[in-house]
Amino acid sequence: MAPDSDVTLDLPSVDGVTPADWSARREQWLELFSDHVYGRTPAVDWTVTTGEVGAAVEVDGGSGIRRQLQITISDGVASVVVDVLLVLPVAGPSPVLVALNFFGNHTVTPDADVALPAGWVPARMVPSDGHRASETARGFLAEGWPLDTLLRQGFGMATVYAGDIAPDDPDHVTEGLLGLTQPQHDHPWGALGAWAWGLSCVRRVLAERDDVRADQMVAIGHSRLGKAALWAGAQDEGFAAVVSNNSGCGGASLSRRPVGERVAAITTSFPHWFTPAFAGYAGREHALPVDQHQLLASIAPRALYVASAAEDEWADPVGEYLATAAALEVHQALGSARVGYHLRPGGHALGPEDWEHVLTFLRHHVTAAPDR
Ligand code: GTR
């Protein structure tokens, strides 16, 4: 790990939060994140409709049921279709983890009837047909998605291809929600904002179901999708818990720490993720009026879990730890200490060890705490 800088971070203060002023403080921080980092989540009256496609299928020897839902979001002129792969324990109602995936629902399970994304997909890491989804990628990432383990522990999982909501490419990003009619203003949202909105949209749709515990919904994501999970959970109090894995810059790690990925690098490589103002803090992160510990604090008093990997220097695991520790003070001021962190050996990935710790945390602090 890179040596820690001896620069004083001088983080924006999170001192003195009380239950009485919490809602105002949190609102203020969310506004700052909107204006300077992620962009404003538009207040729009898009129509959201949901249907089920295909047959419900028994999975894991009958312990679970897999469904495919289709959410259509329309501005009256154009619409965006989001495919949801939903796996639930037969014995419900169940807590549900809501997660975006990088390459398509068909990559998280080998099951032949899971729909391929219709739109643009990245042409890296998994097989594709140019920028179109390919059958050869079916189940390609299934090892990272332990659906059977989740089912056996009583958890459901809803996953959506992030590109259904906003394709992860500056030239294609408007082929999702960013292409729908929305108010124009000085702080437009980018892909991270859209992905976060998508997570909330899925949560709201699932919360209506009898087989889902609406009070035990968890936003979870890895890396760029961990950044989106944090921003979703910070804004949407309907999430009972938020989990970020190796989310790094613009996620759980502190922007002010001069370690790993910084504003200049991230806004150059991924200009479409943030509101344009964020790039203006390149090399002058100290001028940001917020830092990421306030994002983690904004989730309080709901449960928060941050996972880091020791060799993932690009995500600055120490920065992720320091942000979590700073946020813990706010969670404690609000009477909750449901904040977890782990640092495991190894590099950038959401692997079995991460899942094990995350599920243990959720079982203890979210789903099995009748006296909370
Ligand atoms: C990297 C990016 C990180 C992180 C990562 C990922 O290229 O610099 O911010 O999001 O991608 O999503 O895997």
Residues whose N, C-alpha, C, O or C-beta is under 5 A from the ligand:
A	BS01	GTR	H222 S223 R224 C249 E261
